[in-house]
C-alpha cells in the first residue's frame, strides 16, 4: 500500500487506544475495564481547538481470538466516546483491526494490511476523511505505532518510552518522546505545517 499522492490538507492525530487514551488492561474485553487516563480529555480538547482531526487506530485481536465480537467491541467504543463526551472531549473516528494471523476465529485469521505496524488503518482514514498524512501525527506507546506512522508518512510520538531503548534493534526512533498524551499534545500543537521545518525532541 502506498500513501496517496494527492493527499488533501486536513491534519490528523492518530491515537493508539490502550496505553494512550485508556489504561492498558491487556486485551480489554468489557466496558468495566475502561479507565480513561489522567489528562486525556484535556489533551483531546487542546488538539481539537488547534484544528486537528482526532482518530483512534487500534489493533484489537480480541475479536480474532474469539474473546469478543465486533459488536461487543463497538459497544466498548461507544461507551468510551460517552466517557470522553462527559469530560468535554470527542473523537472524529475509531478505526480498529480485528485480525490476527494466529486467531482462533477462521474469518479473522488472516495476514492483513490493517494490523499495525502496517499502515492500512491510517491510509483508509486518509482516503475516507480527506487527510494529509505527511502533515499528520501518529501517537502510540509501542514501537509498532512508530513504525505504522513512519510507513504512512506521518510524524510520530512515542508515549512513556525509555529513551535509551528507542531506536534499538532497528526500530525507528520517533520524532518525539512524551510522558503522556498531554505532553504529546503540547508538542503537536506547536508543530509547523511542513514536517521539514521542525526538529524532533524529547519530553524531559
Residue, then its C-alpha position, 0 to 999 in steps of 0.5 A: x500500500x502506498x500513501x496517496x499522492x494527492x493527499x488533501x490538507x486536513x491534519x490528523x492525530x492518530x491515537x493508539x487506544x490502550x496505553x494512550x487514551x485508556x489504561x492498558x488492561x491487556x486485551x480489554x474485553x468489557x466496558x468495566x475495564x475502561x479507565x480513561x487516563x489522567x489528562x486525556x480529555x484535556x489533551x483531546x480538547x487542546x488538539x481539537x481547538x488547534x484544528x486537528x482531526x482526532x482518530x483512534x487506530x487500534x489493533x484489537x485481536x480480541x475479536x480474532x481470538x474469539x474473546x469478543x465480537x465486533x459488536x461487543x467491541x463497538x459497544x466498548x467504543x461507544x461507551x468510551x466516546x460517552x466517557x470522553x463526551x462527559x469530560x468535554x472531549x470527542x473523537x472524529x473516528x475509531x478505526x480498529x483491526x480485528x485480525x490476527x494471523x494466529x486467531x482462533x476465529x477462521x474469518x479473522x485469521x488472516x495476514x492483513x494490511x490493517x494490523x499495525x505496524x502496517x499502515x492500512x488503518x491510517x491510509x483508509x482514514x486518509x482516503x475516507x476523511x480527506x487527510x494529509x498524512x505527511x502533515x499528520x501525527x501518529x501517537x502510540x506507546x509501542x514501537x509498532x505505532x512508530x513504525x505504522x506512522x513512519x510507513x504512512x508518512x506521518x510524524x510520530x510520538x512515542x508515549x512513556x518510552x525509555x529513551x535509551x531503548x528507542x531506536x534499538x534493534x532497528x526500530x525507528x526512533x520517533x520524532x518525539x518522546x512524551x510522558x503522556x498524551x498531554x505532553x504529546x499534545x503540547x508538542x503537536x500543537x506547536x508543530x509547523x505545517x511542513x514536517x521539514x521545518x521542525x526538529x524532533x525532541x524529547x519530553x524531559 
